[in-house]
Amino acid sequence: MDYTRLASGGHMPMVGYGTWQATEEELEVALEAALEAGYRHIDTAAAYENEHVIGRVLHRWLTEGKVTREQLFIVTKLPPAGNRPEGVDKYLTSSLEALQLDYVDLYLVHTPFAFQDGLGLHPTDRDGNIILDPTTDLQAVWKAMEAEKQKGRAKAIGVSNFNKSQLQRILKIAAEPLENLQIEVHAFLQQQELVEFCKEHDISVCAYSPLGSRGSAKLFQDLHISKELPDLLSEPVVVEIAERHNKTAAQVLLRYSVQRGIAVIPKSINPSRIHSNIQIFDFKLEQEDMSALKKLDKGEAGRIVDFSFFKGLADGHPEFPFML
């Protein structure tokens, strides 16, 4: 397993296991399979409402001596409903209790926008609009994140879904290093400029939905959102490269991000795919492969997770990070 170095000296495994959008039963079985396959980087979030399942599995592995705490790299996130200074301690405490851990290896601010607190993790009004808190102070939230690192409850801290200008505002006042940015990155949304900015400022990057988030189809369908999701695994360029290397299309896509220096957290509940997704360190893409894959970038048109499943967000919060 390869690692990406964090600014304060820690090391994050380049391939982690993503846990968004799985039932409790599916996740418990899948996480067991992931740990058996060698995953030690596990990504979750309070907003996924699955930390208790992950905590149950991790507790079992730790108490049975199958793994030590030092071998694990556990990531969770401050939910939008807690995105204010006083929410950081509250929600990290809740996450640690659910995960049955004393600390997490990386704690992220999940989004730059905030929801009102006290009404559930995803509060909505009678019309289905998300209930926003537009008073978000990202710099004040970051100071509260720093306090958690100083207390040892988070070994490293970072953010997720932030754009360049939002990162710059954090960097301007940061006393503790901003160690990671987790964003959507895949062949159709390569975020070249943002990734380069992070490299220049010693911020590691982790890609969610590195295979294109086909699992989001049901989410959009259930919410009656018309959105065509790309099928990266059938993209001819990807398929041709995979055949030439005797690898799966998924392995090629994951390898592409890793060779760009970006960690990946693919999500699957299929044991065979879980196992194959981590088997990407026994081959290397050639320069012509990298060039061909780079040409697949569609820029913002390739974005899948645009938060349109939160009705009223895009035009209702001053910190909404994307242009739709």
Disulfide bonds with the S-S distance in Angstrom:
none
